[in-house]
Amino acid sequence: MIWKNSEQRWGGVSQLLHWLIVLLILGQGIVGLLMVDMLNSPDKIRIYALHKSFGLTILALALLRLLWRLATGAPRPVPGIPRWQERAAVFTHWLLYALLFTIPLSGWLFNSAAGYPLQWFGLFNLPAIAGKDEALREAAIAAHAWLFWLLVAVALVHAAAAFYHHLFLRDATLARMLPRGWLHTGSADTAPTPPEDSRDA
């Protein structure tokens, strides 16, 4: 497996971070929707603490993925895709990055404005990013919820586009975010990967 991104495919690091973030977001979404209706109890406090810790983990992984993308580049658009679809894909990708940052940060802001301590899995404390403020707390929790639903909508469009390209256009859009050989297409996924030194030249 090639770990760096190439002109044809996402590398192993990008694939791993992508699917790990997807799984964490699915878990966070389910837990987040369920925990708000829980009665106050030690269990609810523990679940909230885990929710915060996993949110911080997503924030860190999103930052790592962005830095890796900036360092290693991104695959070129699949041949034959109309220009408007290229632009829509670029916009969607950067919107997803923005949401992966702003959703955890809005939760961090809510936690700070509420005056709660913030720990990462009980290992260390993180500083507050705002003082205790009831109005700010209400605004942050509202933003947290609305940004989450925006992420759901954008992610569904993103996934639907990937499956449309795979099932109907039969190109490598989805296949190149999976380990080589998992999905077979008759397009760029079968193109040979250029040597490392030629891509870095």
C-alpha positions as CSV (number, residue, x, y, z in Angstrom):
1,M,0.0,0.0,0.0
2,I,1.2,3.5,-0.9
3,W,0.8,5.8,2.1
4,K,1.2,9.1,0.3
5,N,-1.5,10.6,-2.0
6,S,-0.8,10.3,-5.7
7,E,-2.3,11.9,-8.8
8,Q,-4.6,8.9,-9.2
9,R,-5.5,7.8,-5.7
10,W,-5.8,8.8,-2.0
11,G,-3.0,7.2,-0.1
12,G,-3.3,4.9,2.9
13,V,-2.9,7.7,5.5
14,S,-5.7,9.7,3.9
15,Q,-7.9,6.7,3.6
16,L,-7.4,5.7,7.2
17,L,-8.1,9.2,8.5
18,H,-11.2,9.5,6.3
19,W,-12.9,6.3,7.4
20,L,-11.9,6.7,11.0
21,I,-13.4,10.2,11.1
22,V,-16.6,8.9,9.4
23,L,-17.0,6.2,12.1
24,L,-16.3,8.6,14.9
25,I,-18.9,11.1,13.5
26,L,-21.5,8.4,13.2
27,G,-20.9,7.4,16.8
28,Q,-20.9,11.0,18.0
29,G,-24.1,11.8,16.1
30,I,-26.0,8.8,17.6
31,V,-24.7,9.4,21.1
32,G,-25.3,13.1,20.9
33,L,-29.0,12.6,19.9
34,L,-29.6,10.1,22.6
35,M,-27.8,11.7,25.5
36,V,-29.8,15.0,25.5
37,D,-32.9,13.1,26.6
38,M,-31.2,11.3,29.5
39,L,-32.1,12.0,33.0
40,N,-29.4,13.7,35.1
41,S,-27.2,10.9,36.5
42,P,-23.6,9.9,36.9
43,D,-24.0,7.9,33.7
44,K,-25.1,11.0,31.8
45,I,-22.0,12.9,33.1
46,R,-19.7,10.0,31.9
47,I,-21.4,9.9,28.5
48,Y,-21.1,13.7,28.1
49,A,-17.4,13.4,29.1
50,L,-16.8,10.7,26.4
51,H,-18.7,12.8,23.8
52,K,-16.4,15.7,24.5
53,S,-13.3,13.6,24.4
54,F,-14.3,12.0,21.1
55,G,-15.2,15.4,19.7
56,L,-11.7,16.6,20.5
57,T,-10.3,13.5,18.9
58,I,-12.2,14.3,15.7
59,L,-10.8,17.9,15.8
60,A,-7.3,16.6,16.1
61,L,-7.7,14.0,13.3
62,A,-9.3,16.6,11.0
63,L,-6.3,18.9,11.6
64,L,-3.9,16.0,10.9
65,R,-5.8,15.0,7.7
66,L,-5.7,18.6,6.5
67,L,-2.0,19.0,7.2
68,W,-1.3,15.6,5.4
69,R,-3.4,16.8,2.4
70,L,-1.5,20.1,2.2
71,A,1.8,18.2,2.5
72,T,1.1,15.4,0.0
73,G,-1.4,17.0,-2.3
74,A,-4.7,15.5,-3.6
75,P,-5.5,13.3,-6.6
76,R,-6.4,15.0,-9.8
77,P,-10.1,14.9,-10.9
78,V,-11.2,11.7,-12.5
79,P,-10.9,12.1,-16.3
80,G,-14.1,13.1,-18.0
81,I,-15.8,14.8,-15.1
82,P,-17.5,18.1,-16.1
83,R,-15.8,21.3,-14.8
84,W,-18.8,22.2,-12.7
85,Q,-18.7,18.8,-10.9
86,E,-15.0,19.4,-10.2
87,R,-15.8,22.7,-8.6
88,A,-18.7,21.3,-6.6
89,A,-16.5,18.5,-5.3
90,V,-13.7,21.0,-4.2
91,F,-16.3,23.2,-2.5
92,T,-17.9,20.2,-0.8
93,H,-14.5,18.9,0.5
94,W,-13.5,22.3,1.9
95,L,-17.0,22.7,3.5
96,L,-16.6,19.3,5.2
97,Y,-13.2,20.3,6.5
98,A,-14.7,23.6,7.9
99,L,-17.5,21.7,9.6
100,L,-15.1,19.2,11.1
101,F,-13.4,22.1,12.8
102,T,-16.3,24.3,13.7
103,I,-18.5,21.6,15.2
104,P,-16.0,20.5,17.9
105,L,-14.9,24.1,18.4
106,S,-18.5,25.2,19.0
107,G,-18.8,22.3,21.6
108,W,-15.6,23.5,23.2
109,L,-17.0,27.1,23.3
110,F,-20.3,25.9,24.8
111,N,-18.4,23.9,27.4
112,S,-16.2,26.9,28.3
113,A,-19.1,29.4,28.4
114,A,-21.0,27.0,30.7
115,G,-18.1,26.9,33.1
116,Y,-17.5,23.2,32.8
117,P,-14.1,21.6,33.0
118,L,-12.8,19.9,29.8
119,Q,-10.7,16.8,29.8
120,W,-9.5,14.4,27.2
121,F,-10.4,10.9,28.4
122,G,-9.4,12.0,31.9
123,L,-5.8,12.2,30.9
124,F,-5.3,16.0,30.9
125,N,-7.3,19.2,31.0
126,L,-7.8,21.6,28.2
127,P,-8.1,25.4,28.7
128,A,-11.3,27.3,28.4
129,I,-11.6,29.3,25.2
130,A,-14.1,31.8,26.7
131,G,-15.3,33.0,30.1
132,K,-18.5,31.9,31.7
133,D,-21.4,33.6,29.8
134,E,-25.0,32.4,29.6
135,A,-25.8,34.1,26.3
136,L,-22.7,32.8,24.7
137,R,-23.5,29.3,26.0
138,E,-26.9,29.4,24.4
139,A,-25.5,30.6,21.1
140,A,-22.8,28.0,21.1
141,I,-25.1,25.1,21.7
142,A,-27.5,26.3,19.0
143,A,-24.6,26.6,16.6
144,H,-23.3,23.1,17.6
145,A,-26.7,21.6,16.7
146,W,-27.2,23.5,13.4
147,L,-23.7,22.8,12.3
148,F,-24.2,19.1,13.0
149,W,-27.3,18.9,10.8
150,L,-25.5,20.8,8.1
151,L,-22.7,18.2,8.3
152,V,-25.3,15.4,8.0
153,A,-26.8,17.1,4.8
154,V,-23.4,17.8,3.2
155,A,-22.1,14.3,4.0
156,L,-25.2,12.6,2.5
157,V,-24.7,14.6,-0.7
158,H,-21.0,13.8,-0.7
159,A,-21.7,10.0,-0.2
160,A,-24.6,10.0,-2.8
161,A,-22.3,11.6,-5.4
162,A,-19.6,9.0,-4.7
163,F,-22.0,6.1,-5.2
164,Y,-23.5,7.8,-8.3
165,H,-20.1,7.9,-9.8
166,H,-19.4,4.3,-9.0
167,L,-22.7,2.8,-9.9
168,F,-23.8,4.8,-12.9
169,L,-20.7,6.5,-14.3
170,R,-18.4,3.6,-13.4
171,D,-15.4,5.8,-12.7
172,A,-12.9,5.6,-9.8
173,T,-14.2,8.4,-7.6
174,L,-15.2,6.0,-4.8
175,A,-12.6,3.3,-5.5
176,R,-9.7,5.6,-5.0
177,M,-10.7,6.3,-1.4
178,L,-10.6,2.5,-0.7
179,P,-7.6,0.1,-0.7
180,R,-6.6,-0.9,-4.2
181,G,-8.6,-3.8,-5.5
182,W,-11.7,-3.4,-3.2
183,L,-13.7,-1.9,-6.0
184,H,-13.1,-2.4,-9.7
185,T,-13.7,0.2,-12.4
186,G,-12.6,0.6,-16.0
187,S,-11.1,4.0,-15.5
188,A,-8.4,5.8,-13.5
189,D,-8.4,3.2,-10.7
190,T,-6.6,0.8,-13.0
191,A,-4.1,3.3,-14.1
192,P,-0.5,2.6,-13.0
193,T,0.7,4.6,-10.1
194,P,3.8,6.7,-11.0
195,P,7.0,6.1,-9.1
196,E,7.5,8.1,-5.9
197,D,10.4,10.1,-7.3
198,S,8.5,11.1,-10.4
199,R,5.6,12.4,-8.4
200,D,7.8,14.4,-6.1
201,A,9.8,16.0,-9.0
